[in-house]
Amino acid sequence: MPNGSTDPVFQLVKSLTRSEKRHFRLFSGHQGAAEDLKFLRLFDALDGLPAYDEERILRQVPAIRKVQLANLKANLYRQLLGSLRAYHAGQNVDIQLHEQLDYARVLYNKGFYQQALRMLDKTKQQARQLQLPHVALAALDFEKLIEAQYITRSLRGRAEALAAEARAAVQQVAQQHQLSNVALGMYGLYLRVGHARSQADAQGISARFRAALAGVDVSRGGFFERLYYYQAHVWYYTITQDFRACYRYAQKWVDLFEQAPDMQQQQAMLYVKGLHNLLAALYNLLYYSRFVAVLARLEQFAAALSRPTPNLEVLLFQYIYTHKINAVFLEGRFTAGLGLMPALLEKLVLFQPQLDLHRRLVFYYKIASLYFGSGHFHRAIEYLNRIIQYRDVTLREDIQCFARILNLIAHYEAGEDEMLDYQIRSVYRFLGRLNEQQQMQIEIFRFLRTVGQLTPPQLKAAFIDLKNRLLAISANPYERRPFLYLDIISWLESKIEDLPVEQVMQRKFAGLK
């Protein structure tokens, strides 16, 4: 029996807002008396259930037999999608344009060729204005079909004009796809491995990136061509740890939307993603004043939305809370930052069906880091274990690795060092399987293996020695990657000076402002 987390019809019903439910009842009621429509009765039953339960549905709606349930659910699913399509058409210009293509097909099938051509021409012009060449190309293909088969309004040169329009649209669509493929490829690589681990890694990625963009010229490109071009560069420079260049292209991404205010509404998710990547670049550059200004812009945009889609709501939650936590890290206000936890954890549960595993892993790591910085080491271990216990380590290998390193340090801080040697060996083997050992990690392993044998005076000297070794390692740009995930230097300074780590980071933040 399907459960509430996997049954797609139940998930869709439970996701509906009050106004979407009201629209669905009106949308479906025209098909017959509401009491005679079994799928509506099934809808009411599903809407009232806290979790999917077939037996309970059959008891509540005796008119539905078990053998009918699968077909009724399929019918209900189609009806729900049709209702949602109509309800959200006003917010989605691509739905409206495809609807016009459907109308042109209806007119064509009825033999009203001139009317169909007028509808297609209108659709084509709107698609061009909205930077949607694939829709314009679909309209052109249909237009050519009608012009080739029937004597309509064809004038001298009409065939050549249509062919030229089609060639231009095909070229634009092809370049869009080329650029979006490069952007997606870079993003997929980042999800898998994070930042480049060595100069050889960076050189291989650079060669792949340059080859993928060979021959591309966006100087005359449309909105989406430039957007994908900027996206590809943002991910490329993120992977190769060139955060200044990443900042420049993230700013170009945001500027593209700022210069086209209509696109901020039509493609709100892409605009929000641009702000998110700009914030990530600013965070990596420790550019606090600009970071705060952009975060305020993101929150302002979210507050001004009258009816955000569920997708956009999830993205706004994810990005706003991610960067609120990042602001806490920059400021060193870990204890005060715990005030974010009740609302964050509540929303994590609320949005769990829409949050993919990658995003949950990122949140778990940030939450663990927040608890670690505030001295709540057992809570940090709890969230780190949620990452460590995930079996598929091909997703965000970087977070998988550094969660284990931070977990070792959290166990040491929590005084749970009786199993530390075993855990160190386990993590070392794990990193070995991923070919992930870096100098920082090796030095931490060496330190933790001997720390239990040191006297208090020796311990302080060992902390100082480890800090000096790590500072020397961090001078290598490809050994700097671990420090993006774990501010081990601030932790060591807190041990050396016998201060809370957040006090050390607050002192550093004072120097940033």
N, C-alpha and C positions, 0 to 999 in steps of 0.2 A: 504494500500500500504506500503511495507517495506520501511524503510528509510536507508540512508547510514550507520547509525551506527549499523544496525541489519542485513542487507542483507549479507549473508556469501559470495556469489559470488562476489559482489561488493567490499567487504572488501579485499578479496583475490587478486582481480585484482589491487586494489589501493596500495596493499602492495608490488607489484613486483618492483624489481630494473630494470634499463634499460637493463642490460645484461640478466636478467631472462625473460623479455619481448621478447628480440631478440631470445632467445633460444626457447621460446614457439612458436613463428611464424615458426621457422625452424622445430620444433618437430611436429607441426600440419600440416604443408604444404604438407607433403608426402602423406596425405590421399586423396588428390585430388586438383584440381585447387583452389587456395586460394579464388578466387572470388565466388566460388560455395559453400564454407563452411559457412553456416549461423552462426555457433557458433563463427567463427573468426570475422565475421562482428559484432556480438553481443559483442565480446571482445573489438573491436575497439570503439564501442559506449560507453561501460562502462568505458573504459580507459580515454575517453575524458570528462566524466561527473564529476563535482565537488561534486555532491551528487546524490544518487540513485533516479531516476525518470522514472517510467515505461512509462508514456505517451510520454516523450521526446525520449526514446529509440525507441518506435514504430514509431514515426515521422521520426527519423533519418534513420531507417532501414525499409522501407516499405515492404521489402520482408518477414519480420517476422510478423506473425499474432499473435494477443493476445493469442489465444489458444495454440500457439506453444511455448510461452515464457518460461513457467515453464520447459518443457522438454529440451529446448535449454540451459537454465541455468544449469540444472543438467548435461547435456553433457559437457558444458564448464567447469564446476567444476571438473569433472573427468579428462578432458584433461589437465587442469591446474595442478592438483595434479600429474598426470603422468609425465608432463614436469618437474615439480619441483623435483620429485623423481629422475629422470635421471640427472638433472642439479646438484643436491647436493650429488649424490651418492659418488663422490670422497672424500667428506668431512665426510661421515658417514660410518664407517666400518660396523655397524650393517645392514645398507641397502645393502652393498655389500655382506655380508654373507647370508642374506635372499634371495638375488638375486641368489646366488649360489645354495641354497636349491631349488629355483624355477627351475633352470637349471637341477638339478638332477631329479626333478619330470618330466620334459619334456623328458629327456633321458630314464627314467623308462617307461613312457607311450609309447615311441617308441620301447621299447624292448631292449634297450642297457644297460643291467644290469651292466656289468662290468664298463662301462663308468660312469654310475650313482654312483656306489660304489666308484670309484676313486674321483669323484666330492664331495661326502659326506665325504670321509676321509680327503680330503684337507680342506673342510669347518670346520670339527671337530677340526683339528689341529690348524687352524687359530683362531677359537673361544676360544680354551684353552689358546693360547698365549695372546689373547686380554682380558682374564678374563671374558668371556661371556659364562658361563656354560649352560645357558638356550638354547643358540643356539647349543652348542655341544650336548645337550640332544635331541634336535629336529633332528639333523643329526643322532644320534645314533638310535633313534626310527625308522627312515626311513631305516637305514642300517639293523636293525633287521628284518624289514618287508621284505626286499629283500632277505636276507639270509635265512629266514624261508620259503619262498615260492619257491625259485629257486635254482637249483644247480649252484653255481657260483664259487667262489674261496675258498669255505669253506674247512678248514683244521681241523685236530684234535685240539680240545680246542678252536676253534673259537667262539662257542656259549657261553662257559664259560667266555671267554675274553670280549665279548660284554656285557654279563650280569654284570660282575664286573665293567666295564666302566660305565654302566648305573647306577648302585647302587651308585658309587662314585659321578657321576654328580647329581643324585637326592639328595643325602645328602648335596652336596654343594649348590644346588639351594634352598633346604629347609632352610638351615641355613642363606643364604642370605635373603630370604623372612622373616624369623623370625627377623633378625636384622633390616631390612628395615622397618618392621612393628613397631618395638619399636621406631626407629628414627622418623617415621612419626607420631606415637602416641604422642611422646613428643613435636614435633613441633606443632601439632594440639592443644595440651593443652596450649602451649605458646601463640599461636595466639588467643585463647579464653580468657585466664585470665591473661597472662603476668607472673609476678613473684609471688612466693608463698606469701600468705598474713599472714600466722601464722605458728606457730610450728606444729599445727595439720595438716595444709595443706601440709607442707613439709614432715611430717612423712607419710601421706597417699600417696603422690607422690613417696616417696622413696620406700615404700613397693611395690607399683605397678611396679616401675622400676626394682627393684631387682628380683621380681617374673618373670617378662618378660624375664630377661636375665639368669634365672636359667639354668644351664647345658650348657651354651654357652662357647665354647673354640675357640678363634680366633688365638691362637698361631701358628697354621698351616693353618690359613685361607688365602684365596686369597685377591687380592686387594680390591674388593668390600665388602667382609665380614668385613675387617678391617675398611674400610671407613664408612660403616653403623654403626659399633660399636663405632667409634669415634664421628660420628654425633649424635647418641643417647645420648652419655655422654655430648656433648656440650649443647644440649637442656636441659638435666636433670639438669646440674649444672647452666645453665642460669636461669631456673625456680626457683631453690632453692637458688639462689644468692651466690653460691660459685664460685666467679669469678676467683680465682686462679686456681681451678681445671678446670674450663671452658677454661681458657687460655692454660693449659697443653694439653687438648684434641683437642682444635682448632689448636694448633701448630702441634700435631701429624697428624691431618687431612692434613695440608699444607705440612708437611714433607713427607707424603706418596706420594704426587704428585711430590715434589722436587726430590725424589729418583727414580721416574719413569717419566722422561721428556716426553716420548711418550704420556703418559696419560694426560699431560697438554693440548695437542692438541686434543686428541680423546675425552676427557671428560672435555672440557674447562669450561663449566658451573659449574661443581662440584668443579673444582679448584678455580674458582672465588668466589664461595660461601664459600669455606674454608677460603680464604683470608678475605672475608667480616666478617665472624664470629670471626676470629682472631682479626681483627680490633675492633669489638664490645667488645670483652673481654678486650683488651688493653685500650679502652676508659673507660670502667667501673673501671679498675684498676688505671686509671690516669697515665699510663705508656707512657709518651709522646714521648720519644726518639724512642722507639720501634714502637710506633704507626706511627710516621712519616716515618720510614723506610719501614714498611709494606705497607702503602698507596702508597709510591713511587714504590714499587714492583707491586702493582695492576695497577697503571697507566702505568708502563713500559710494563707490559704484554698486556694491552689493545692497546697500541701504536704499538706493534710488530705484531698484528694480521693482516693478509693480507686480509682475507675475512670473517669477523665474521657473524654468522647467526643473523637474526633479534632478536631471543630470547636472544642471547648473548649480542647484542647491548643494549637491554633494561636493562639487568642485570648490565652491566658495567655502564650505565648511573645512575641507581638507587644506586649502591654501591659507586661509586666514589663521587657522589654529597652528599650522606648521610654522608660519612666520611670527605669530605671537610667541611661540616657544623659542624660535630663533632670536627674537628680540630679548627674551629673558636670558639666553646664553650670552649674547653680546654684553648685556648690562650686568651679568653676574648675579641676578636677583632670583636665585633658585628657590629659596624658601617662599618668597612672595609669589613666584610663578606657580606654586602648587595650587594657588587659587583658581587656576585654569582647569584643574583636573575634573571637578564634578561635572561641569558642562561638557568638557571634552569626552569623558568616558561615556556619558549619557548619549551623546551624538554618535560615538563610535558604535554603540549598540543599535541605535536608530538607523544608521546608514550602512550597517554591515552588509546587507544584501547587495548594495551598489558599490562597495569598496572592494577593489581587487586586492589580491594578496600582497602585491608590491607595496601598495599604499599602506596597508595594515602593518607591514614590517617596518616601514619608515616611521610610522607613529609609535610602534612599540619601542623602537630604538631611542626616539626622542623623549618619550615618557620615561624610559629607564635612565637616560642621561640626566633628566630633570630631577628624578629621585636621587640619583647618585650625587649630583651637585649639592643637593640640600641635606645630604647626610643620611637619607633613608635607604640604606644599602640593601636591606632585605626586599623592599619594594622594587628596587632596581633589578635585583636578581629575578624577581617574579616576572617582570616584563622581558628581560633578556632571555629567560627560559622559553618564552613564547616564540622567540625567533629560533633559538637553538633546537627546539623540539620539532621544527618543521623539517621534514625529511628531504624535500627537493632543494638541494643547495645550488642549483643552476640559476636561480633567481636572486639577483642582488648578492653575488658572492662577497662583495665588499662588506655589506652589512652583516652577513653571516659570519665573516671572519672577525670583525671588530666587536660584534656582540660577545663573542667568546673571550676576546682579550679583556673587554670591560668586565665581563663576568668574573674572570680570575681576580681582577683588582678589587671588585666589589666583595668577593668572598674574603679576600685578605683584610679589607677594611672592616668587614662585619665580624672578624675574629674567627671565621670558619675555615681555618687553615689546616685542619687535620687531614683533609682529602686534597689539599692543594697540589701536592706532588703528582698524584694520580691525574688530577684535572689538567695540569700543565702538560703531561705526556699525551693525554687525550687530544687536547687542542693542538699540540705540535703535530700529531699524526694527521689531524683533520686538515691543517694548513698545508702539510706535505702532499696530501692527495690533490689539493687544488694548486700546487706549485705556488703557494702564496706567501711563504716566509719572507719577510723583509727585515732589514736590520733593526728597526725599532722593536719589532715583535721578539726577535731573538734576544735582544738586550733585556727586555722585560722578563722573558723566560729565565734567563740567567739570574736576574735579580731575585725573582720570586722563589727560585729553587734554594737560594742560600739565605733568604731573609730570616728564616726561623732559627738560624744558628748564630745570629748576630746579637751582640750586647747593645743596649741603648746608645752608647757613644759611637759604636761601630755603625749602627743603623743610620744615624744622621750623615755620617761620612759616605755611606753607601748610596743614600738618596742624592747627595751632591754629585758623586761620581756618575750615577746613572743620568742625572740631568745634563751634565757636561757631555756625556757620550751621545745623548739624544739630540742635543743642540748641534753637535757636529754632523750627525746623520741628517738632520733637517735641512742642512745647507744643500744637499743634493735634491734637485726639484722632483725627481722620481721616487725619492724616499720620503718626500714630504706628504704623500697621500694619506698615510695613517693619521697624521696630525689634524686632517680635516674632520675626522670622525671622533677623535678622542684627544682632548686637550691635556695630554699627559704631563706637559711641562708645568702647567698651573697646578696640577695635582702634586707633583714633586715639590714645587715651591711651597705648597701648603704644608707638606710633611717637614720640609727643612725648617720653615719658620714657625711651625706648630700653630698654624692658623686654619680656620675653615677654608675650604677651596673657594667658596663663593666670595669670601672676603678678598682673596688674592685676585679673583677675576674682576671684582668691582674696582679694585685699585687699577687694574689694566684698562678697564673701561673709562675711568676718569682721564686716562692719558689719551684716549681716542677722541674725546669730545673737543 
